[in-house]
Amino acid sequence: MAGKLMHAILYEGYGGGAAGLKHVEVPVPSPKKDEVLLKVEATGINPVDWKVQKGELRPILPRKFPFVPGTDVAGEVIEVGPGVDNFKAGDKVVAFLTHTSGGGLAEYAVASKSLTVERPLEVSAAEGAGLPIAGLTALQALTDASGIKLDGTGEPTNILITAASGGVGPYAVQLAKLGKVHVTATCGARNIDLVKSLGADEVLDYKTPEGAALTSPSGRKYDFVIHCATGISFSTFEPNLSEKGKVIDVTPGPTSVMVSAYKKLTCSKKQLVPLVVSPKGENLAYLVNLVKEGKIKTIIDSKHPLSRAEDAWAKSIEGHATGKIIVEP
Ligand SMILES: NC(=O)c1ccc[n+]([C@@H]2O[C@H](COP(=O)([O-])OP(=O)(O)OC[C@H]3O[C@@H](n4cnc5c(N)ncnc54)[C@H](OP(=O)(O)O)[C@@H]3O)[C@@H](O)[C@H]2O)c1
């Protein structure tokens, strides 16, 4: 592929939103040691993509420009670099490209072999591309942070999942139900039936007084909250938590880090736990297999061609997606 050009989307500085994205022709990248070159078939958009462009995450995820965004891809292996013996040209895969390298909004992308997993025929490119950040975050929040056993052998547990209709929430609801826990979920009125169909036991419309108060209709107290929404303070969660209830905050900002530290220092039984996803190939493979087996599914909000990637970007910034926003070359 050396010397061949491809269509890619990039931005050249912080800010600008969807209008800051540029369509360019750039050389197809070459896979280095332990990397594979993929022909991209689908790319999942995540809020972190435009938060990084906005400069919100500059201290932890600084950017070098120009930058081709996009971390969650599904595609076909075209070429393998030195040291890759687990993939060959023609293999269908899902990959996480890492926040530092990005590169997913393009016709071709290079991925590390350790964060690339096989994609069986039963899993479409769009379903696969929805999984990396959103699915891994849901999995990590439920298992590592909350100790839920997804084989259903754990203690009876009540959990609340906020923003159960977005990118992360639907995976969290479905995975939690594999663990046989009782799920209360929040979403907007238009998505209540969808979230119930994913297995939630009770669903609150977040725009009603009960929804805003997060009160379980059946009077349950939550052992864990998988908090996928933003703008809800710990004091709203606190009266709804069980004695040792924990809020797992997947959008931790300075306030939640401070509240978390304060709760620890004061030995509070109720805790706030900031969570940042740490992607692992084996966990991605586990999720892809669950999709293959029909145990979880990717809810797709919308699909956009690469030639209109800015529409996908704008849709994510609006914050009203139902499931994953997908871009297809
Ligand atoms: N820590 C990490 O590593 C990590 C990983 C992944 C995601 N995140 C963060 O997690 C958050 C969620 O990500 P996402 O991809 O799921 O976002 P998303 O897809 O943009 O979420 C949109 C959905 O959230 C619903 N929603 C918004 N406010 C709500 C509220 N107060 N209560 C209930 N539902 C609400 C919207 O419903 P309506 O349209 O009805 O308003 C919409 O369906 C983002 O802030 C993201 O940056 C962090």
The ligand as an SDF file (V2000), in Angstrom:
LIG
                    3D

 48 52  0  0  0  0  0  0  0  0999 V2000
  -14.5020    7.1370   31.7030 N   0  0  0  0  0  0  0  0  0  0  0  0
  -14.4290    6.6170   30.4880 C   0  0  0  0  0  0  0  0  0  0  0  0
  -13.4180    5.9800   30.1410 O   0  0  0  0  0  0  0  0  0  0  0  0
  -15.6090    6.8090   29.5700 C   0  0  0  0  0  0  0  0  0  0  0  0
  -15.8560    5.8900   28.5540 C   0  0  0  0  0  0  0  0  0  0  0  0
  -17.0040    6.0480   27.7840 C   0  0  0  0  0  0  0  0  0  0  0  0
  -17.8300    7.1450   28.0190 C   0  0  0  0  0  0  0  0  0  0  0  0
  -17.5270    8.0400   28.9730 N   0  0  0  0  0  0  0  0  0  0  0  0
  -18.4120    9.1860   29.2390 C   0  0  0  0  0  0  0  0  0  0  0  0
  -19.6690    8.6560   29.6270 O   0  0  0  0  0  0  0  0  0  0  0  0
  -20.7010    9.5300   29.2430 C   0  0  0  0  0  0  0  0  0  0  0  0
  -21.7460    8.7420   28.4930 C   0  0  0  0  0  0  0  0  0  0  0  0
  -21.2210    8.3240   27.2410 O   0  0  0  0  0  0  0  0  0  0  0  0
  -22.2230    7.8250   26.1040 P   0  0  0  0  0  0  0  0  0  0  0  0
  -21.4120    7.4430   24.9370 O   0  0  0  0  0  0  0  0  0  0  0  0
  -23.1770    6.8530   26.6890 O   0  0  0  0  0  0  0  0  0  0  0  0
  -23.0060    9.2320   25.8350 O   0  0  0  0  0  0  0  0  0  0  0  0
  -24.1420    9.5640   24.8210 P   0  0  0  0  0  0  0  0  0  0  0  0
  -24.3540    8.4310   23.8940 O   0  0  0  0  0  0  0  0  0  0  0  0
  -23.8650   10.8970   24.2440 O   0  0  0  0  0  0  0  0  0  0  0  0
  -25.4580    9.6980   25.7520 O   0  0  0  0  0  0  0  0  0  0  0  0
  -26.6150   10.2120   25.1820 C   0  0  0  0  0  0  0  0  0  0  0  0
  -27.8450    9.6570   25.8890 C   0  0  0  0  0  0  0  0  0  0  0  0
  -27.8620   10.0680   27.2690 O   0  0  0  0  0  0  0  0  0  0  0  0
  -29.2130   10.4080   27.6180 C   0  0  0  0  0  0  0  0  0  0  0  0
  -29.1640   11.3510   28.7370 N   0  0  0  0  0  0  0  0  0  0  0  0
  -28.5670   12.5720   28.7520 C   0  0  0  0  0  0  0  0  0  0  0  0
  -28.6970   13.1350   29.9860 N   0  0  0  0  0  0  0  0  0  0  0  0
  -29.3770   12.2370   30.7390 C   0  0  0  0  0  0  0  0  0  0  0  0
  -29.8170   12.2310   32.1010 C   0  0  0  0  0  0  0  0  0  0  0  0
  -29.5670   13.2660   32.9290 N   0  0  0  0  0  0  0  0  0  0  0  0
  -30.4650   11.1480   32.5580 N   0  0  0  0  0  0  0  0  0  0  0  0
  -30.7270   10.0860   31.7460 C   0  0  0  0  0  0  0  0  0  0  0  0
  -30.3520   10.0470   30.4340 N   0  0  0  0  0  0  0  0  0  0  0  0
  -29.6820   11.1010   29.9560 C   0  0  0  0  0  0  0  0  0  0  0  0
  -29.7820   11.0120   26.3310 C   0  0  0  0  0  0  0  0  0  0  0  0
  -31.1880   10.9230   26.3780 O   0  0  0  0  0  0  0  0  0  0  0  0
  -32.1130   12.1000   25.7470 P   0  0  0  0  0  0  0  0  0  0  0  0
  -31.7500   12.1800   24.3020 O   0  0  0  0  0  0  0  0  0  0  0  0
  -33.4920   11.6230   25.9960 O   0  0  0  0  0  0  0  0  0  0  0  0
  -31.7610   13.3560   26.4870 O   0  0  0  0  0  0  0  0  0  0  0  0
  -29.1330   10.1460   25.2550 C   0  0  0  0  0  0  0  0  0  0  0  0
  -29.9390    9.0200   24.8960 O   0  0  0  0  0  0  0  0  0  0  0  0
  -20.0370   10.6490   28.4240 C   0  0  0  0  0  0  0  0  0  0  0  0
  -19.8430   11.7760   29.2680 O   0  0  0  0  0  0  0  0  0  0  0  0
  -18.7080   10.0520   28.0300 C   0  0  0  0  0  0  0  0  0  0  0  0
  -17.7040   11.0160   27.8040 O   0  0  0  0  0  0  0  0  0  0  0  0
  -16.4250    7.8910   29.7470 C   0  0  0  0  0  0  0  0  0  0  0  0
  1  2  1  0
  2  3  2  0
  2  4  1  0
  4  5  1  0
  4 48  2  0
  5  6  2  0
  6  7  1  0
  7  8  2  0
  8  9  1  0
  8 48  1  0
  9 10  1  0
  9 46  1  0
 10 11  1  0
 11 12  1  0
 11 44  1  0
 12 13  1  0
 13 14  1  0
 14 15  2  0
 14 16  1  0
 14 17  1  0
 17 18  1  0
 18 19  2  0
 18 20  1  0
 18 21  1  0
 21 22  1  0
 22 23  1  0
 23 24  1  0
 23 42  1  0
 24 25  1  0
 25 26  1  0
 25 36  1  0
 26 27  1  0
 26 35  1  0
 27 28  2  0
 28 29  1  0
 29 30  1  0
 29 35  2  0
 30 31  1  0
 30 32  2  0
 32 33  1  0
 33 34  2  0
 34 35  1  0
 36 37  1  0
 36 42  1  0
 37 38  1  0
 38 39  2  0
 38 40  1  0
 38 41  1  0
 42 43  1  0
 44 45  1  0
 44 46  1  0
 46 47  1  0
M  CHG  2   8   1  16  -1
M  END
$$$$
